[in-house]
């Protein structure tokens, strides 16, 4: 199944959280923080959103950092994805 976001929305997939600390301690799944870094899976067309012209600035495959509590989590074909607005994306990572 393919997901095509509408308007200024972007579909992202979280990058896995670190399994160990810098000191070498192994973290349990309960101790891991929710990652704020993700990979862009799909990008909406942009256009007129809420009366303003929106130009999409992210591309599929880019790594991004997004707001901690942003987006809607969905599960499609067993894969956990998040749909966020472009304005919830804080930065790209190169």
JONOR-V722678 format. One record per residue. N is the residue number from 1. PSI is psi as a letter, one per 30 degrees, with the letter a starting at -180 (none if undefined). D_FIRST is the distance of its C-alpha to the first C-alpha in Angstrom with 1 decimal. Layout:
n;psi;d_first
N;PSI;D_FIRST
N;PSI;D_FIRST
This chain:
n;psi;d_first
1;k;0.0
2;k;3.8
3;k;6.7
4;j;9.9
5;l;13.0
6;l;16.0
7;b;19.6
8;g;20.7
9;l;17.8
10;k;16.3
11;k;13.4
12;l;15.2
13;k;15.2
14;k;18.7
15;k;20.9
16;k;22.5
17;l;25.9
18;k;29.1
19;f;30.1
20;l;33.8
21;l;36.2
22;f;38.4
23;f;41.2
24;g;39.2
25;k;38.5
26;k;35.3
27;k;33.4
28;l;32.0
29;f;28.6
30;f;30.5
31;f;32.5
32;k;29.7
33;k;29.1
34;k;25.7
35;k;25.0
36;g;25.0
37;k;23.7
38;l;20.1
39;k;18.1
40;k;16.5
41;e;12.8
42;l;12.6
43;k;15.6
44;l;16.4
45;f;18.9
46;b;21.9
47;a;24.6
48;j;26.7
49;k;25.8
50;h;28.5
51;g;31.0
52;k;30.7
53;k;29.3
54;k;26.7
55;k;26.1
56;k;23.2
57;f;24.8
58;l;22.0
59;l;19.9
60;k;16.8
61;f;18.1
62;l;21.1
63;k;22.3
64;l;23.3
65;k;25.4
66;l;24.5
67;k;26.6
68;e;27.0
69;g;26.0
70;l;23.6
71;l;20.1
72;k;17.9
73;k;16.3
74;l;12.9
75;j;11.3
76;k;7.5
77;h;7.2
78;g;10.8
79;k;10.8
80;j;13.2
81;l;12.7
82;k;15.3
83;j;15.3
84;l;18.9
85;l;21.1
86;e;22.5
87;f;25.9
88;f;24.9
89;k;24.6
90;e;28.0
91;l;28.1
92;l;26.5
93;k;27.5
94;none;28.8
